[in-house]
Amino acid sequence: MKEASIIGAGLVGSLLSIYLAKKGYAISVHERRGDMRNEEVEAGRSINLALSDRGIQALKEVGIADEVLNIGIPMHGRYIHNLDGSHAFQPYGKEGQYINSVSRRELNCKLMDLAEAHGVKLQFNQKLDHINFKKNELSFKTEQQPQTPNAKHQTVPYKLLFGADGAYSAARLSHMLQHNLFEYHQTYIDCGYKELSIPAGENGRFLLEKNALHIWPRKEYMLIALPNLDGSFTGTLFFPFKGDMSFEKLTTEETVLSFFQQTFPDIVALVPDLVKQFFSHPTSSLVTVKCFPWIRDDKFCLIGDAAHAIVPFFGQGMNAGFEDCSVLNQLMEKHSENWTEILDEFQTLRKPDADAIADLAVNNFTEMRAKTADPKFLLQKKIEAQLHEFYPDKWIPAYSQVTFSPHIRYSEALQNSQRQEEIMQEIMQKEDVANSANNRAFIDKIVKEYLEK
Ligand code: FAD
């Protein structure tokens, strides 16, 4: 019998289990937490995620995209809330292109249900403590089961093992501690985040435009909000930890209220218990993890955030993890059951892509918080949109390459976007640029000058 074990029943571990079960593997998934399908949501940890084409493609391959999309809300663009109360809508792509707001919890529960329906054995309250790579054994601390004999520690053998236990992966730590040449880089950005729930209006009415990702850009920080099926929005404040305007300064009810009144006045009106939420919800940090190697021979592989955690500003962490599953699947087909070849090619292919999306995500933080309200930036985006409209095969904006073009690798998207940015910086210096965004002759001229050389 073909067998595999997965650490972590999060988004990627659950999806991976479905892929492997479909290939005839008997799968055990070991999850640290209890079964979230039977537990209450922790306040301030409801997070919703943007699911886009790469993730959808991976869900389609195992036939579960429609079921997942049923619990999503299409978002066609960014809805910008300026400080002076004015609004602007910036479409994400061409008409018909959109991303989907999905509750992390609902998505995770659905993937676990589907995994079980495919025969996957999900085991909860099993916190990985250690992997013995010589003996091919896992050691768990089993929590919340004091009545069970030997509840404290449990050791189980594995044949093929995937570490899908997220950004602070215990599988990765064990791998690192038993590896001579393991490379590890961990970087935090200067901002943390805090969730603030924007309730629905009467009868589940959406109090903001439903089909958009809302952004309140304020240069050094920003607030975003994604819609939920019940009419509420999950807001997230990305805000510096330290400095004049920072979490460390907002320590009293008065300072919090006055900050929101000055900076996000419409939020004060929308969230009646704003101050209570601010103090009761946790402040979390945002990490990028780059590491290598991800594998050990034909027996072990890191996947998803455990291999490549990224900051959330391109909405790609989960999508990249889902794409990992799809790439692994293609390699299983290519190399049959030869796991040495499958895993080796997997990390060779995916590492440059993971590094690229990590860098793109950090860059997009600057774009979202500082530039989405800048008229020069908006003009640049308008010209890029026109270039894409008239010359779709010659110019695909970076956002569209990453979000709507799963056939373009992240590493290619990064290279293309760097070259495009150089071109756009030259174009933005042109005298006639301000009045030319809607001028077809101007767009044609740019193409001749820069793209047909
Ligand atoms: P996780 O989802 O973290 O799952 C890991 C699982 O492993 C968990 O169930 C955990 O309990 C379990 N585990 C951990 N340690 C152990 C252990 N020792 N033993 C056993 N089990 C263990 N991505 C997008 O694509 N779009 C977005 O819009 C988006 N927005 C985001 C917003 C925020 C604020 C954040 C923080 C992230 C966002 N992401 C987004 C990223 C996305 O959440 C992650 O990329 C995704 O959750 C990774 O899935 P994973 O399964 O690899 O890890």
Residues whose N, C-alpha, C, O or C-beta is under 5 A from the ligand:
A	BS01	FAD	I7 G8 A9 G10 L11 V12 G13 H30 E31 R32 R33 N48 L49 A50 Q126 K127 L128 A164 D165 G166 A167 A170 I303 G304 D305 A306 P312 G315 Q316 G317 M318 N319 G321
